[in-house]
Amino acid sequence: MANEGRVALVTGAGSGIGRAVSVALQAAGYAVVLVGRRAAELERTAGMARAGGGKMLALPADVGDPDAVRALFGSAKKAFGRLDLLFNNAGVGAPGIPMEDLSFAQWSAVVSVNLTGAFLCAQEAIKTMKAQTPRGGRIINNGSISAHVPRPNSAPYTATKHAITGLTKCISLDGRKYGIACGQIDIGNAATDMTARMAEGVAQADGSRKAEPVMDVRHVADAVLYMASLPLDANVQFMTVMATNMPFVGRG
């Protein structure tokens, strides 16, 4: 297998995009560390491993907790010896209510996972990647269409996804001297449990509610695999993969 001996760590691996990407990486030969808060769901992902692929290891952790993240990366290194790919995917949203009605706790919970979690995991990945032999690796951050434009009543999620774009650029710049590449994938309407509501109607900027098209999540997994397949002297800095007919390009 082309990727035999390569190790990936995927956050938010217990559902949706994280699960699909984890299974695709494993089938491609990566050993995959599965990270998330729900141990049972991580084990479900591990149970989807395909014959002939790499190993899967479920390590439950809260990515917003610095101590938990340090312990997580220590366990991953002990198990596999190195890290070639981090997919920073874990993300949560807040209730879709007016910004002025959000509590500080609701705001903080989103920032903790979506932004602080991505930073903490990137920090530990960089420490591992710059010290290993051969040196270097790749970090892919899950941005979102929300890294470009907001939906109504989505301030915490949208703010963190805009911030992820800045984090991606900083990792790209600061990681160069260590042979670490960093890119971002912005995803629009992949069919997961999180987007099941799309068929029932989603709030639009003009105040209406409309059903929105979705795409198969396997296309996201294929896109991440492509980004990961490049040699470290080449990088997809930003990629957008989205349902073709979703209301993103244009005015409504």
Secondary structure, DSSP 8 states (H G I E B T S, - for coil): -TTTT-EEEEESTTSHHHHHHHHHHHHTT-EEEEEES-HHHHHHHHTT--TTS--EEEEE--TT-HHHHHHHHHHHHHHHS---EEEE-------SS-GGG--HHHHHHHHIIIIIHHHHHHHHHHHHHHHSSS--EEEEEE--GGGTS--TT-HHHHHHHHHHHHHHHHHHHHHGGGTEEEEEEEEE-B-SGGGGGGGG-EE-TTS-EE----B-THHHHHHHHHHHHS-TT----EEEEE-TTSTTSS--
